[in-house]
């Protein structure tokens, strides 16, 4: 696959400690919890030409030494 977005904790707007403090103010955090902060630059519709995901594509989110989360893109099912 092709890397479409890449960022590290150093690229966050707010320091990690501040994010943990903010989140823990309204929800209990436990070891192993993941705080999802959003997306870094490189969003597909802002590219020239735009790049979109389609059924059959796979989104991989790699978190350093923690592991890789893989999500396949599938067609929306109608009922």
mmJSON file of the N, C-alpha and C atoms, coordinates in Angstrom:
{"data_MODEL":{"atom_site":{
"group_PDB":["ATOM","ATOM","ATOM","ATOM","ATOM","ATOM","ATOM","ATOM","ATOM","ATOM","ATOM","ATOM","ATOM","ATOM","ATOM","ATOM","ATOM","ATOM","ATOM","ATOM","ATOM","ATOM","ATOM","ATOM","ATOM","ATOM","ATOM","ATOM","ATOM","ATOM","ATOM","ATOM","ATOM","ATOM","ATOM","ATOM","ATOM","ATOM","ATOM","ATOM","ATOM","ATOM","ATOM","ATOM","ATOM","ATOM","ATOM","ATOM","ATOM","ATOM","ATOM","ATOM","ATOM","ATOM","ATOM","ATOM","ATOM","ATOM","ATOM","ATOM","ATOM","ATOM","ATOM","ATOM","ATOM","ATOM","ATOM","ATOM","ATOM","ATOM","ATOM","ATOM","ATOM","ATOM","ATOM","ATOM","ATOM","ATOM","ATOM","ATOM","ATOM","ATOM","ATOM","ATOM","ATOM","ATOM","ATOM","ATOM","ATOM","ATOM","ATOM","ATOM","ATOM","ATOM","ATOM","ATOM","ATOM","ATOM","ATOM","ATOM","ATOM","ATOM","ATOM","ATOM","ATOM","ATOM","ATOM","ATOM","ATOM","ATOM","ATOM","ATOM","ATOM","ATOM","ATOM","ATOM","ATOM","ATOM","ATOM","ATOM","ATOM","ATOM","ATOM","ATOM","ATOM","ATOM","ATOM","ATOM","ATOM","ATOM","ATOM","ATOM","ATOM","ATOM","ATOM","ATOM","ATOM","ATOM","ATOM","ATOM","ATOM","ATOM","ATOM","ATOM","ATOM","ATOM","ATOM","ATOM","ATOM","ATOM","ATOM","ATOM","ATOM","ATOM","ATOM","ATOM","ATOM","ATOM","ATOM","ATOM","ATOM","ATOM","ATOM","ATOM","ATOM","ATOM","ATOM","ATOM","ATOM","ATOM","ATOM","ATOM","ATOM","ATOM","ATOM","ATOM","ATOM","ATOM","ATOM","ATOM","ATOM","ATOM","ATOM","ATOM","ATOM","ATOM","ATOM","ATOM","ATOM","ATOM","ATOM","ATOM","ATOM","ATOM","ATOM","ATOM","ATOM","ATOM","ATOM","ATOM","ATOM","ATOM","ATOM","ATOM","ATOM","ATOM","ATOM","ATOM","ATOM","ATOM","ATOM","ATOM","ATOM","ATOM","ATOM","ATOM","ATOM","ATOM","ATOM","ATOM","ATOM","ATOM","ATOM","ATOM","ATOM","ATOM","ATOM","ATOM","ATOM","ATOM","ATOM","ATOM","ATOM","ATOM","ATOM","ATOM","ATOM"],
"id":[1,2,3,4,5,6,7,8,9,10,11,12,13,14,15,16,17,18,19,20,21,22,23,24,25,26,27,28,29,30,31,32,33,34,35,36,37,38,39,40,41,42,43,44,45,46,47,48,49,50,51,52,53,54,55,56,57,58,59,60,61,62,63,64,65,66,67,68,69,70,71,72,73,74,75,76,77,78,79,80,81,82,83,84,85,86,87,88,89,90,91,92,93,94,95,96,97,98,99,100,101,102,103,104,105,106,107,108,109,110,111,112,113,114,115,116,117,118,119,120,121,122,123,124,125,126,127,128,129,130,131,132,133,134,135,136,137,138,139,140,141,142,143,144,145,146,147,148,149,150,151,152,153,154,155,156,157,158,159,160,161,162,163,164,165,166,167,168,169,170,171,172,173,174,175,176,177,178,179,180,181,182,183,184,185,186,187,188,189,190,191,192,193,194,195,196,197,198,199,200,201,202,203,204,205,206,207,208,209,210,211,212,213,214,215,216,217,218,219,220,221,222,223,224,225,226,227,228,229,230,231,232,233,234,235,236,237],
"type_symbol":["N","C","C","N","C","C","N","C","C","N","C","C","N","C","C","N","C","C","N","C","C","N","C","C","N","C","C","N","C","C","N","C","C","N","C","C","N","C","C","N","C","C","N","C","C","N","C","C","N","C","C","N","C","C","N","C","C","N","C","C","N","C","C","N","C","C","N","C","C","N","C","C","N","C","C","N","C","C","N","C","C","N","C","C","N","C","C","N","C","C","N","C","C","N","C","C","N","C","C","N","C","C","N","C","C","N","C","C","N","C","C","N","C","C","N","C","C","N","C","C","N","C","C","N","C","C","N","C","C","N","C","C","N","C","C","N","C","C","N","C","C","N","C","C","N","C","C","N","C","C","N","C","C","N","C","C","N","C","C","N","C","C","N","C","C","N","C","C","N","C","C","N","C","C","N","C","C","N","C","C","N","C","C","N","C","C","N","C","C","N","C","C","N","C","C","N","C","C","N","C","C","N","C","C","N","C","C","N","C","C","N","C","C","N","C","C","N","C","C","N","C","C","N","C","C","N","C","C","N","C","C","N","C","C","N","C","C"],
"label_atom_id":["N","CA","C","N","CA","C","N","CA","C","N","CA","C","N","CA","C","N","CA","C","N","CA","C","N","CA","C","N","CA","C","N","CA","C","N","CA","C","N","CA","C","N","CA","C","N","CA","C","N","CA","C","N","CA","C","N","CA","C","N","CA","C","N","CA","C","N","CA","C","N","CA","C","N","CA","C","N","CA","C","N","CA","C","N","CA","C","N","CA","C","N","CA","C","N","CA","C","N","CA","C","N","CA","C","N","CA","C","N","CA","C","N","CA","C","N","CA","C","N","CA","C","N","CA","C","N","CA","C","N","CA","C","N","CA","C","N","CA","C","N","CA","C","N","CA","C","N","CA","C","N","CA","C","N","CA","C","N","CA","C","N","CA","C","N","CA","C","N","CA","C","N","CA","C","N","CA","C","N","CA","C","N","CA","C","N","CA","C","N","CA","C","N","CA","C","N","CA","C","N","CA","C","N","CA","C","N","CA","C","N","CA","C","N","CA","C","N","CA","C","N","CA","C","N","CA","C","N","CA","C","N","CA","C","N","CA","C","N","CA","C","N","CA","C","N","CA","C","N","CA","C","N","CA","C","N","CA","C","N","CA","C","N","CA","C","N","CA","C","N","CA","C","N","CA","C"],
"label_alt_id":[null,null,null,null,null,null,null,null,null,null,null,null,null,null,null,null,null,null,null,null,null,null,null,null,null,null,null,null,null,null,null,null,null,null,null,null,null,null,null,null,null,null,null,null,null,null,null,null,null,null,null,null,null,null,null,null,null,null,null,null,null,null,null,null,null,null,null,null,null,null,null,null,null,null,null,null,null,null,null,null,null,null,null,null,null,null,null,null,null,null,null,null,null,null,null,null,null,null,null,null,null,null,null,null,null,null,null,null,null,null,null,null,null,null,null,null,null,null,null,null,null,null,null,null,null,null,null,null,null,null,null,null,null,null,null,null,null,null,null,null,null,null,null,null,null,null,null,null,null,null,null,null,null,null,null,null,null,null,null,null,null,null,null,null,null,null,null,null,null,null,null,null,null,null,null,null,null,null,null,null,null,null,null,null,null,null,null,null,null,null,null,null,null,null,null,null,null,null,null,null,null,null,null,null,null,null,null,null,null,null,null,null,null,null,null,null,null,null,null,null,null,null,null,null,null,null,null,null,null,null,null,null,null,null,null,null,null],
"label_comp_id":["UNK","UNK","UNK","UNK","UNK","UNK","UNK","UNK","UNK","UNK","UNK","UNK","UNK","UNK","UNK","UNK","UNK","UNK","UNK","UNK","UNK","UNK","UNK","UNK","UNK","UNK","UNK","UNK","UNK","UNK","UNK","UNK","UNK","UNK","UNK","UNK","UNK","UNK","UNK","UNK","UNK","UNK","UNK","UNK","UNK","UNK","UNK","UNK","UNK","UNK","UNK","UNK","UNK","UNK","UNK","UNK","UNK","UNK","UNK","UNK","UNK","UNK","UNK","UNK","UNK","UNK","UNK","UNK","UNK","UNK","UNK","UNK","UNK","UNK","UNK","UNK","UNK","UNK","UNK","UNK","UNK","UNK","UNK","UNK","UNK","UNK","UNK","UNK","UNK","UNK","UNK","UNK","UNK","UNK","UNK","UNK","UNK","UNK","UNK","UNK","UNK","UNK","UNK","UNK","UNK","UNK","UNK","UNK","UNK","UNK","UNK","UNK","UNK","UNK","UNK","UNK","UNK","UNK","UNK","UNK","UNK","UNK","UNK","UNK","UNK","UNK","UNK","UNK","UNK","UNK","UNK","UNK","UNK","UNK","UNK","UNK","UNK","UNK","UNK","UNK","UNK","UNK","UNK","UNK","UNK","UNK","UNK","UNK","UNK","UNK","UNK","UNK","UNK","UNK","UNK","UNK","UNK","UNK","UNK","UNK","UNK","UNK","UNK","UNK","UNK","UNK","UNK","UNK","UNK","UNK","UNK","UNK","UNK","UNK","UNK","UNK","UNK","UNK","UNK","UNK","UNK","UNK","UNK","UNK","UNK","UNK","UNK","UNK","UNK","UNK","UNK","UNK","UNK","UNK","UNK","UNK","UNK","UNK","UNK","UNK","UNK","UNK","UNK","UNK","UNK","UNK","UNK","UNK","UNK","UNK","UNK","UNK","UNK","UNK","UNK","UNK","UNK","UNK","UNK","UNK","UNK","UNK","UNK","UNK","UNK","UNK","UNK","UNK","UNK","UNK","UNK","UNK","UNK","UNK","UNK","UNK","UNK"],
"label_asym_id":["A","A","A","A","A","A","A","A","A","A","A","A","A","A","A","A","A","A","A","A","A","A","A","A","A","A","A","A","A","A","A","A","A","A","A","A","A","A","A","A","A","A","A","A","A","A","A","A","A","A","A","A","A","A","A","A","A","A","A","A","A","A","A","A","A","A","A","A","A","A","A","A","A","A","A","A","A","A","A","A","A","A","A","A","A","A","A","A","A","A","A","A","A","A","A","A","A","A","A","A","A","A","A","A","A","A","A","A","A","A","A","A","A","A","A","A","A","A","A","A","A","A","A","A","A","A","A","A","A","A","A","A","A","A","A","A","A","A","A","A","A","A","A","A","A","A","A","A","A","A","A","A","A","A","A","A","A","A","A","A","A","A","A","A","A","A","A","A","A","A","A","A","A","A","A","A","A","A","A","A","A","A","A","A","A","A","A","A","A","A","A","A","A","A","A","A","A","A","A","A","A","A","A","A","A","A","A","A","A","A","A","A","A","A","A","A","A","A","A","A","A","A","A","A","A","A","A","A","A","A","A","A","A","A","A","A","A"],
"label_entity_id":["1","1","1","1","1","1","1","1","1","1","1","1","1","1","1","1","1","1","1","1","1","1","1","1","1","1","1","1","1","1","1","1","1","1","1","1","1","1","1","1","1","1","1","1","1","1","1","1","1","1","1","1","1","1","1","1","1","1","1","1","1","1","1","1","1","1","1","1","1","1","1","1","1","1","1","1","1","1","1","1","1","1","1","1","1","1","1","1","1","1","1","1","1","1","1","1","1","1","1","1","1","1","1","1","1","1","1","1","1","1","1","1","1","1","1","1","1","1","1","1","1","1","1","1","1","1","1","1","1","1","1","1","1","1","1","1","1","1","1","1","1","1","1","1","1","1","1","1","1","1","1","1","1","1","1","1","1","1","1","1","1","1","1","1","1","1","1","1","1","1","1","1","1","1","1","1","1","1","1","1","1","1","1","1","1","1","1","1","1","1","1","1","1","1","1","1","1","1","1","1","1","1","1","1","1","1","1","1","1","1","1","1","1","1","1","1","1","1","1","1","1","1","1","1","1","1","1","1","1","1","1","1","1","1","1","1","1"],
"label_seq_id":[1,1,1,2,2,2,3,3,3,4,4,4,5,5,5,6,6,6,7,7,7,8,8,8,9,9,9,10,10,10,11,11,11,12,12,12,13,13,13,14,14,14,15,15,15,16,16,16,17,17,17,18,18,18,19,19,19,20,20,20,21,21,21,22,22,22,23,23,23,24,24,24,25,25,25,26,26,26,27,27,27,28,28,28,29,29,29,30,30,30,31,31,31,32,32,32,33,33,33,34,34,34,35,35,35,36,36,36,37,37,37,38,38,38,39,39,39,40,40,40,41,41,41,42,42,42,43,43,43,44,44,44,45,45,45,46,46,46,47,47,47,48,48,48,49,49,49,50,50,50,51,51,51,52,52,52,53,53,53,54,54,54,55,55,55,56,56,56,57,57,57,58,58,58,59,59,59,60,60,60,61,61,61,62,62,62,63,63,63,64,64,64,65,65,65,66,66,66,67,67,67,68,68,68,69,69,69,70,70,70,71,71,71,72,72,72,73,73,73,74,74,74,75,75,75,76,76,76,77,77,77,78,78,78,79,79,79],
"pdbx_PDB_ins_code":[null,null,null,null,null,null,null,null,null,null,null,null,null,null,null,null,null,null,null,null,null,null,null,null,null,null,null,null,null,null,null,null,null,null,null,null,null,null,null,null,null,null,null,null,null,null,null,null,null,null,null,null,null,null,null,null,null,null,null,null,null,null,null,null,null,null,null,null,null,null,null,null,null,null,null,null,null,null,null,null,null,null,null,null,null,null,null,null,null,null,null,null,null,null,null,null,null,null,null,null,null,null,null,null,null,null,null,null,null,null,null,null,null,null,null,null,null,null,null,null,null,null,null,null,null,null,null,null,null,null,null,null,null,null,null,null,null,null,null,null,null,null,null,null,null,null,null,null,null,null,null,null,null,null,null,null,null,null,null,null,null,null,null,null,null,null,null,null,null,null,null,null,null,null,null,null,null,null,null,null,null,null,null,null,null,null,null,null,null,null,null,null,null,null,null,null,null,null,null,null,null,null,null,null,null,null,null,null,null,null,null,null,null,null,null,null,null,null,null,null,null,null,null,null,null,null,null,null,null,null,null,null,null,null,null,null,null],
"Cartn_x":[0.812,0.0,0.851,0.183,0.83,0.514,1.528,1.313,0.64,-0.544,-1.297,-1.168,-0.979,-0.81,0.192,0.986,1.956,2.228,2.187,2.445,2.919,3.491,3.936,3.357,3.591,3.116,3.688,4.863,5.482,4.682,3.818,3.029,1.701,1.357,0.09,0.08,-1.101,-1.24,-1.038,-1.623,-1.502,-0.568,0.199,1.087,0.284,0.881,0.225,-0.283,0.516,0.118,-1.18,-1.346,-2.566,-3.766,-3.575,-4.669,-5.128,-4.17,-4.513,-5.251,-4.782,-5.428,-6.852,-7.031,-8.356,-9.313,-8.888,-9.753,-10.099,-9.126,-9.369,-10.296,-10.554,-11.475,-12.924,-13.233,-14.618,-14.793,-13.698,-13.819,-12.617,-12.832,-11.684,-10.807,-9.519,-8.57,-7.841,-7.582,-6.877,-5.67,-4.673,-3.532,-4.019,-3.482,-3.873,-4.932,-5.575,-6.557,-5.867,-6.602,-6.098,-6.931,-6.283,-6.967,-6.773,-7.867,-7.804,-7.938,-6.959,-6.903,-7.324,-7.634,-8.024,-7.027,-7.048,-6.246,-5.168,-3.984,-2.943,-3.204,-2.354,-2.472,-2.409,-2.987,-2.957,-4.309,-5.387,-6.734,-6.999,-7.62,-7.792,-8.461,-9.52,-10.219,-9.472,-8.388,-7.563,-6.373,-6.225,-5.12,-5.486,-4.492,-4.719,-4.026,-4.771,-6.224,-6.661,-7.952,-8.458,-8.289,-8.108,-7.965,-9.039,-9.822,-10.9,-10.728,-11.383,-11.36,-12.558,-12.345,-13.397,-13.433,-14.555,-14.682,-13.483,-12.91,-11.723,-10.441,-10.454,-9.289,-9.166,-7.983,-7.752,-7.055,-7.602,-6.979,-6.154,-4.875,-3.991,-3.525,-3.682,-3.209,-2.134,-0.901,0.225,0.594,0.633,0.995,2.289,3.388,4.721,4.856,5.303,5.53,4.255,3.124,1.861,1.238,1.241,0.662,-0.012,-0.662,-1.331,-2.797,-3.672,-5.105,-5.44,-6.088,-6.43,-7.949,-8.501,-9.94,-10.211,-10.914,-11.265,-12.42,-12.398,-13.498,-14.462,-15.734,-16.749,-17.889,-18.646,-19.828,-20.851,-21.553,-22.634,-23.763,-24.244,-25.34,-26.663,-27.582,-28.907,-29.876,-30.861,-31.838,-33.199],
"Cartn_y":[-1.19,0.0,1.247,2.339,3.65,4.416,5.014,5.846,7.136,7.409,8.603,9.71,9.334,10.293,9.721,10.604,10.153,11.304,11.022,12.047,11.371,12.16,11.645,12.522,12.122,12.916,14.328,14.496,15.817,16.766,16.222,17.042,17.506,17.048,17.438,18.923,19.524,20.937,21.121,20.215,20.283,19.182,19.436,18.397,17.18,16.014,14.77,14.83,15.392,15.479,16.267,17.345,18.147,17.36,16.573,15.757,14.719,14.076,13.074,13.741,14.885,15.606,15.997,16.518,16.938,15.75,14.67,13.491,12.884,12.852,12.228,13.072,14.31,15.156,14.702,14.001,13.575,12.078,11.316,9.861,9.198,8.091,7.407,6.78,6.919,6.312,5.174,4.117,2.949,2.656,1.959,1.562,0.798,1.158,0.509,1.265,2.266,3.07,3.832,4.071,4.831,6.098,7.238,8.508,8.858,8.915,9.227,10.734,11.355,12.812,13.413,12.605,13.153,12.788,13.533,13.181,14.218,13.782,14.733,15.238,16.124,16.626,15.495,15.746,14.754,14.143,14.789,14.278,14.187,13.062,12.745,13.795,14.456,15.414,16.731,16.897,18.106,17.895,16.676,16.378,16.79,16.923,17.286,16.271,15.339,15.179,14.537,14.695,14.091,12.575,12.004,10.557,10.101,9.103,8.601,7.111,6.613,5.18,4.508,3.261,2.486,1.088,0.402,-0.982,-1.781,-2.555,-3.342,-2.711,-1.392,-0.736,-1.162,-1.033,-1.351,-0.161,0.293,1.367,0.715,1.058,0.541,1.701,1.556,2.551,1.872,2.33,1.738,2.637,2.056,2.806,2.213,2.676,2.293,0.858,0.684,-0.654,-1.306,-0.609,-1.149,-2.146,-1.817,-2.717,-1.961,-2.714,-2.148,-2.542,-1.546,-1.761,-1.738,-2.787,-2.873,-2.921,-2.0,-1.938,-1.98,-3.015,-3.061,-2.1,-1.505,-0.665,-1.572,-1.544,-2.392,-1.518,-2.043,-1.342,-1.247,-0.127,0.018,-0.933,-1.669,-2.601,-1.873,-2.144,-1.545,-2.574,-2.105,-3.032,-2.826],
"Cartn_z":[0.0,0.0,0.0,-0.099,-0.145,1.136,1.742,2.926,2.476,3.014,2.641,3.684,4.933,6.013,7.008,7.59,8.59,9.549,10.834,11.843,13.124,14.001,15.296,16.404,17.643,18.778,18.756,18.181,18.112,17.223,16.355,15.44,16.033,17.233,17.85,18.193,18.143,18.504,20.005,20.795,22.248,22.728,23.788,24.326,24.796,24.681,25.073,26.512,27.405,28.806,28.962,28.177,28.242,27.726,26.669,26.134,27.156,27.805,28.821,29.98,30.419,31.511,31.132,29.935,29.471,29.415,28.786,28.647,30.001,30.899,32.204,33.075,32.675,33.433,33.261,32.164,31.946,31.73,31.68,31.568,32.22,32.918,33.517,32.433,32.576,31.64,32.341,31.59,32.115,31.245,31.788,30.961,29.73,28.583,27.335,26.561,27.181,26.457,25.329,24.268,23.127,23.005,22.901,22.676,21.205,20.475,19.046,18.896,18.242,18.198,16.873,15.891,14.6,13.525,12.458,11.294,11.018,10.622,10.223,8.803,8.328,6.965,5.946,4.782,3.716,3.43,3.924,3.704,2.202,1.798,0.383,-0.471,0.021,-0.835,-0.972,-0.225,-0.337,-1.279,-1.766,-2.681,-4.105,-4.946,-6.342,-7.23,-7.823,-7.783,-6.463,-6.106,-4.874,-4.873,-3.682,-3.52,-2.536,-2.94,-2.09,-1.849,-0.809,-0.51,-1.161,-1.575,-2.222,-1.629,-1.849,-1.391,-1.884,-0.984,-1.305,-0.794,-0.554,0.037,1.5,2.052,3.463,4.112,5.229,6.003,7.1,7.157,8.197,9.063,10.364,11.32,12.158,12.001,12.712,13.885,15.069,16.266,16.81,16.243,16.689,17.145,18.375,18.915,19.433,19.346,19.844,18.874,17.607,16.613,15.488,14.608,13.443,13.454,13.279,13.16,11.677,11.18,9.758,9.606,8.813,8.57,7.072,6.596,5.177,4.884,3.718,3.255,2.501,2.888,2.253,1.757,0.788,0.305,1.419,1.481,2.454,2.08,3.054,2.792,2.95,2.048,2.151,2.7,3.461,4.039,3.426],
"occupancy":[1.0,1.0,1.0,1.0,1.0,1.0,1.0,1.0,1.0,1.0,1.0,1.0,1.0,1.0,1.0,1.0,1.0,1.0,1.0,1.0,1.0,1.0,1.0,1.0,1.0,1.0,1.0,1.0,1.0,1.0,1.0,1.0,1.0,1.0,1.0,1.0,1.0,1.0,1.0,1.0,1.0,1.0,1.0,1.0,1.0,1.0,1.0,1.0,1.0,1.0,1.0,1.0,1.0,1.0,1.0,1.0,1.0,1.0,1.0,1.0,1.0,1.0,1.0,1.0,1.0,1.0,1.0,1.0,1.0,1.0,1.0,1.0,1.0,1.0,1.0,1.0,1.0,1.0,1.0,1.0,1.0,1.0,1.0,1.0,1.0,1.0,1.0,1.0,1.0,1.0,1.0,1.0,1.0,1.0,1.0,1.0,1.0,1.0,1.0,1.0,1.0,1.0,1.0,1.0,1.0,1.0,1.0,1.0,1.0,1.0,1.0,1.0,1.0,1.0,1.0,1.0,1.0,1.0,1.0,1.0,1.0,1.0,1.0,1.0,1.0,1.0,1.0,1.0,1.0,1.0,1.0,1.0,1.0,1.0,1.0,1.0,1.0,1.0,1.0,1.0,1.0,1.0,1.0,1.0,1.0,1.0,1.0,1.0,1.0,1.0,1.0,1.0,1.0,1.0,1.0,1.0,1.0,1.0,1.0,1.0,1.0,1.0,1.0,1.0,1.0,1.0,1.0,1.0,1.0,1.0,1.0,1.0,1.0,1.0,1.0,1.0,1.0,1.0,1.0,1.0,1.0,1.0,1.0,1.0,1.0,1.0,1.0,1.0,1.0,1.0,1.0,1.0,1.0,1.0,1.0,1.0,1.0,1.0,1.0,1.0,1.0,1.0,1.0,1.0,1.0,1.0,1.0,1.0,1.0,1.0,1.0,1.0,1.0,1.0,1.0,1.0,1.0,1.0,1.0,1.0,1.0,1.0,1.0,1.0,1.0,1.0,1.0,1.0,1.0,1.0,1.0,1.0,1.0,1.0,1.0,1.0,1.0],
"B_iso_or_equiv":[0.0,0.0,0.0,0.0,0.0,0.0,0.0,0.0,0.0,0.0,0.0,0.0,0.0,0.0,0.0,0.0,0.0,0.0,0.0,0.0,0.0,0.0,0.0,0.0,0.0,0.0,0.0,0.0,0.0,0.0,0.0,0.0,0.0,0.0,0.0,0.0,0.0,0.0,0.0,0.0,0.0,0.0,0.0,0.0,0.0,0.0,0.0,0.0,0.0,0.0,0.0,0.0,0.0,0.0,0.0,0.0,0.0,0.0,0.0,0.0,0.0,0.0,0.0,0.0,0.0,0.0,0.0,0.0,0.0,0.0,0.0,0.0,0.0,0.0,0.0,0.0,0.0,0.0,0.0,0.0,0.0,0.0,0.0,0.0,0.0,0.0,0.0,0.0,0.0,0.0,0.0,0.0,0.0,0.0,0.0,0.0,0.0,0.0,0.0,0.0,0.0,0.0,0.0,0.0,0.0,0.0,0.0,0.0,0.0,0.0,0.0,0.0,0.0,0.0,0.0,0.0,0.0,0.0,0.0,0.0,0.0,0.0,0.0,0.0,0.0,0.0,0.0,0.0,0.0,0.0,0.0,0.0,0.0,0.0,0.0,0.0,0.0,0.0,0.0,0.0,0.0,0.0,0.0,0.0,0.0,0.0,0.0,0.0,0.0,0.0,0.0,0.0,0.0,0.0,0.0,0.0,0.0,0.0,0.0,0.0,0.0,0.0,0.0,0.0,0.0,0.0,0.0,0.0,0.0,0.0,0.0,0.0,0.0,0.0,0.0,0.0,0.0,0.0,0.0,0.0,0.0,0.0,0.0,0.0,0.0,0.0,0.0,0.0,0.0,0.0,0.0,0.0,0.0,0.0,0.0,0.0,0.0,0.0,0.0,0.0,0.0,0.0,0.0,0.0,0.0,0.0,0.0,0.0,0.0,0.0,0.0,0.0,0.0,0.0,0.0,0.0,0.0,0.0,0.0,0.0,0.0,0.0,0.0,0.0,0.0,0.0,0.0,0.0,0.0,0.0,0.0,0.0,0.0,0.0,0.0,0.0,0.0],
"pdbx_formal_charge":[null,null,null,null,null,null,null,null,null,null,null,null,null,null,null,null,null,null,null,null,null,null,null,null,null,null,null,null,null,null,null,null,null,null,null,null,null,null,null,null,null,null,null,null,null,null,null,null,null,null,null,null,null,null,null,null,null,null,null,null,null,null,null,null,null,null,null,null,null,null,null,null,null,null,null,null,null,null,null,null,null,null,null,null,null,null,null,null,null,null,null,null,null,null,null,null,null,null,null,null,null,null,null,null,null,null,null,null,null,null,null,null,null,null,null,null,null,null,null,null,null,null,null,null,null,null,null,null,null,null,null,null,null,null,null,null,null,null,null,null,null,null,null,null,null,null,null,null,null,null,null,null,null,null,null,null,null,null,null,null,null,null,null,null,null,null,null,null,null,null,null,null,null,null,null,null,null,null,null,null,null,null,null,null,null,null,null,null,null,null,null,null,null,null,null,null,null,null,null,null,null,null,null,null,null,null,null,null,null,null,null,null,null,null,null,null,null,null,null,null,null,null,null,null,null,null,null,null,null,null,null,null,null,null,null,null,null],
"auth_seq_id":[1,1,1,2,2,2,3,3,3,4,4,4,5,5,5,6,6,6,7,7,7,8,8,8,9,9,9,10,10,10,11,11,11,12,12,12,13,13,13,14,14,14,15,15,15,16,16,16,17,17,17,18,18,18,19,19,19,20,20,20,21,21,21,22,22,22,23,23,23,24,24,24,25,25,25,26,26,26,27,27,27,28,28,28,29,29,29,30,30,30,31,31,31,32,32,32,33,33,33,34,34,34,35,35,35,36,36,36,37,37,37,38,38,38,39,39,39,40,40,40,41,41,41,42,42,42,43,43,43,44,44,44,45,45,45,46,46,46,47,47,47,48,48,48,49,49,49,50,50,50,51,51,51,52,52,52,53,53,53,54,54,54,55,55,55,56,56,56,57,57,57,58,58,58,59,59,59,60,60,60,61,61,61,62,62,62,63,63,63,64,64,64,65,65,65,66,66,66,67,67,67,68,68,68,69,69,69,70,70,70,71,71,71,72,72,72,73,73,73,74,74,74,75,75,75,76,76,76,77,77,77,78,78,78,79,79,79],
"auth_comp_id":["UNK","UNK","UNK","UNK","UNK","UNK","UNK","UNK","UNK","UNK","UNK","UNK","UNK","UNK","UNK","UNK","UNK","UNK","UNK","UNK","UNK","UNK","UNK","UNK","UNK","UNK","UNK","UNK","UNK","UNK","UNK","UNK","UNK","UNK","UNK","UNK","UNK","UNK","UNK","UNK","UNK","UNK","UNK","UNK","UNK","UNK","UNK","UNK","UNK","UNK","UNK","UNK","UNK","UNK","UNK","UNK","UNK","UNK","UNK","UNK","UNK","UNK","UNK","UNK","UNK","UNK","UNK","UNK","UNK","UNK","UNK","UNK","UNK","UNK","UNK","UNK","UNK","UNK","UNK","UNK","UNK","UNK","UNK","UNK","UNK","UNK","UNK","UNK","UNK","UNK","UNK","UNK","UNK","UNK","UNK","UNK","UNK","UNK","UNK","UNK","UNK","UNK","UNK","UNK","UNK","UNK","UNK","UNK","UNK","UNK","UNK","UNK","UNK","UNK","UNK","UNK","UNK","UNK","UNK","UNK","UNK","UNK","UNK","UNK","UNK","UNK","UNK","UNK","UNK","UNK","UNK","UNK","UNK","UNK","UNK","UNK","UNK","UNK","UNK","UNK","UNK","UNK","UNK","UNK","UNK","UNK","UNK","UNK","UNK","UNK","UNK","UNK","UNK","UNK","UNK","UNK","UNK","UNK","UNK","UNK","UNK","UNK","UNK","UNK","UNK","UNK","UNK","UNK","UNK","UNK","UNK","UNK","UNK","UNK","UNK","UNK","UNK","UNK","UNK","UNK","UNK","UNK","UNK","UNK","UNK","UNK","UNK","UNK","UNK","UNK","UNK","UNK","UNK","UNK","UNK","UNK","UNK","UNK","UNK","UNK","UNK","UNK","UNK","UNK","UNK","UNK","UNK","UNK","UNK","UNK","UNK","UNK","UNK","UNK","UNK","UNK","UNK","UNK","UNK","UNK","UNK","UNK","UNK","UNK","UNK","UNK","UNK","UNK","UNK","UNK","UNK","UNK","UNK","UNK","UNK","UNK","UNK"],
"auth_asym_id":["A","A","A","A","A","A","A","A","A","A","A","A","A","A","A","A","A","A","A","A","A","A","A","A","A","A","A","A","A","A","A","A","A","A","A","A","A","A","A","A","A","A","A","A","A","A","A","A","A","A","A","A","A","A","A","A","A","A","A","A","A","A","A","A","A","A","A","A","A","A","A","A","A","A","A","A","A","A","A","A","A","A","A","A","A","A","A","A","A","A","A","A","A","A","A","A","A","A","A","A","A","A","A","A","A","A","A","A","A","A","A","A","A","A","A","A","A","A","A","A","A","A","A","A","A","A","A","A","A","A","A","A","A","A","A","A","A","A","A","A","A","A","A","A","A","A","A","A","A","A","A","A","A","A","A","A","A","A","A","A","A","A","A","A","A","A","A","A","A","A","A","A","A","A","A","A","A","A","A","A","A","A","A","A","A","A","A","A","A","A","A","A","A","A","A","A","A","A","A","A","A","A","A","A","A","A","A","A","A","A","A","A","A","A","A","A","A","A","A","A","A","A","A","A","A","A","A","A","A","A","A","A","A","A","A","A","A"],
"auth_atom_id":["N","CA","C","N","CA","C","N","CA","C","N","CA","C","N","CA","C","N","CA","C","N","CA","C","N","CA","C","N","CA","C","N","CA","C","N","CA","C","N","CA","C","N","CA","C","N","CA","C","N","CA","C","N","CA","C","N","CA","C","N","CA","C","N","CA","C","N","CA","C","N","CA","C","N","CA","C","N","CA","C","N","CA","C","N","CA","C","N","CA","C","N","CA","C","N","CA","C","N","CA","C","N","CA","C","N","CA","C","N","CA","C","N","CA","C","N","CA","C","N","CA","C","N","CA","C","N","CA","C","N","CA","C","N","CA","C","N","CA","C","N","CA","C","N","CA","C","N","CA","C","N","CA","C","N","CA","C","N","CA","C","N","CA","C","N","CA","C","N","CA","C","N","CA","C","N","CA","C","N","CA","C","N","CA","C","N","CA","C","N","CA","C","N","CA","C","N","CA","C","N","CA","C","N","CA","C","N","CA","C","N","CA","C","N","CA","C","N","CA","C","N","CA","C","N","CA","C","N","CA","C","N","CA","C","N","CA","C","N","CA","C","N","CA","C","N","CA","C","N","CA","C","N","CA","C","N","CA","C","N","CA","C","N","CA","C","N","CA","C","N","CA","C","N","CA","C"],
"pdbx_PDB_model_num":[1,1,1,1,1,1,1,1,1,1,1,1,1,1,1,1,1,1,1,1,1,1,1,1,1,1,1,1,1,1,1,1,1,1,1,1,1,1,1,1,1,1,1,1,1,1,1,1,1,1,1,1,1,1,1,1,1,1,1,1,1,1,1,1,1,1,1,1,1,1,1,1,1,1,1,1,1,1,1,1,1,1,1,1,1,1,1,1,1,1,1,1,1,1,1,1,1,1,1,1,1,1,1,1,1,1,1,1,1,1,1,1,1,1,1,1,1,1,1,1,1,1,1,1,1,1,1,1,1,1,1,1,1,1,1,1,1,1,1,1,1,1,1,1,1,1,1,1,1,1,1,1,1,1,1,1,1,1,1,1,1,1,1,1,1,1,1,1,1,1,1,1,1,1,1,1,1,1,1,1,1,1,1,1,1,1,1,1,1,1,1,1,1,1,1,1,1,1,1,1,1,1,1,1,1,1,1,1,1,1,1,1,1,1,1,1,1,1,1,1,1,1,1,1,1,1,1,1,1,1,1,1,1,1,1,1,1]
}}}
